[in-house]
Amino acid sequence: MKRDKILEFEEKAGYRFEHPDLLITAFTHSSYSNENRLKKFECNERLEFLGDAVLELVSSEYIYGENPEKPEGDLTRIRASYVCEPTLALCARELGLGNYIQLGKGEDLTGGRERDSILSDTLEATIGAVYLDGGFERAREYIYKHILKDIEKKKLFYDSKTILQEIIQGEHQELGYELLSEEGPDHNKSFTVAVKIGGEIAAKATDRTKKKAEQSAAYQAILKLRENKDRR
């Protein structure tokens, strides 16, 4: 991994590594280490394991403080929604992690840089790297800045289809999704989807999968509905 890439990510992350090798390991997917015959521990799986534990502690502390009257079961459900794969993948995309991951050629050609599982695992690996490099408080700052900040907005995004369904049901209108176009080769397709409310197009979105395009369109529709409601 080139030095300029490391510096670029450090600028985005707001953290400067004393030991950049930790960051390189955090960005090394097992497909890359296997293809290049690296040792098993030279991929990011160990750092992901560590980062997952740090994230669970920090998010638990945050949720505990933000919800002083909720019982344990509710706190557990909230945490599950905060640290689930779709939410972490969204946070990873905001950081542009896909641009830095070292992938095997096959994984790269089949869209690995945009795969939720790879992005979320890599984000957890970077948490582990920050923790080992700078300690718990720096890892905590990193998590607050890139995951817990605007968490309700992120939660709204990944659960947008369900939330939109609930809104429309309350207004007794029909809700549907229509695939408008499908472009590109099999390994790099893009889908444009419209969400329709009462037969009218409420929003459109384009993404790498039909499901994500529907999710993005639903999110845009919710924002428009809320904006219109605020104007009344």
ABEGO torsion letter per residue (X at the ends): XBAAAAAAAAAAAGBBBABAAAAAAAABBAAAAAAAGBBAAABAAAAAAAAAAAAAAAAAAAAAAABAABBAAAAAAAAAAAABAAAAAAAAAAAGAAAABBBBAAAAAAGAAABAAAAAAAAAAAAAAAAAAAEAAAAAAAAAAAAABGAAAAAAAAAAAAAAAAAAAAAGBBBBBBBABBBEBAABBBBBBBBBBGGBBABBBBBABAAAAAAAAAAAAAAAAAAAAAAX
